[in-house]
Amino acid sequence: SPLSAAMTLALTAIYLGAAEAAQEAFIRFAHERVPANLGRPIAQTERFVELSGEIDLLVAGARQIIFGALANHIGDAEHLIRARLLAGRQIRDAVQLAVRGIGNPGLNADLGLERHFRDIQSVLVHAPQEDTSVAILGRAAFEKWKTGENDRSAHPAGLSILKTA
């Protein structure tokens, strides 16, 4: 139902907070970490600039997906499920990227990133779980095609998807 889909998407927003905290811990670490052989914060290296950009893209994108769906598609269960999956995957990927980028210090409890990493692993475990949600979307896609809800005129009948790849 749209209500339960909205509730699980709202629950995903809690994990968004954990991802934002992880992003902040990553940035703080990158600014404070000054290896002796580098002589400057690792935040000034191209590798960490790119990592920070990737993390920001994932976290901010998840925020846009969550709040856009809740604001504009509250009655569309499929849209809300899709938004939850996309945002949840992005949140999980962002925190994993932060931990991988920092390496062993990212697993140190003092930094706090390890706790966020642990917490974020449950983002798509709440019912309906990730595999169930994907199956719901798959069934709906097949059903729409079967009942003619999709606009097939956008895809000419003689055009094979294999020929377009």
Secondary structure, 3 states (H helix, E strand, C coil): CHHHHHHHHHHHHHHHHHHHHHHHHHHHHHHHCCCCCCCCCHHHCHHHHHHHHHHHHHHHHHHHHHHHHHHHCCCCHHHHHHHHHHHHHHHHHHHHHHHHHHCHHHHCCCCCHHHHHHHHCCCCCCCCCHHHHHHHHHHHHHHHHHHCCCCHHHCCCCCCHHHHC
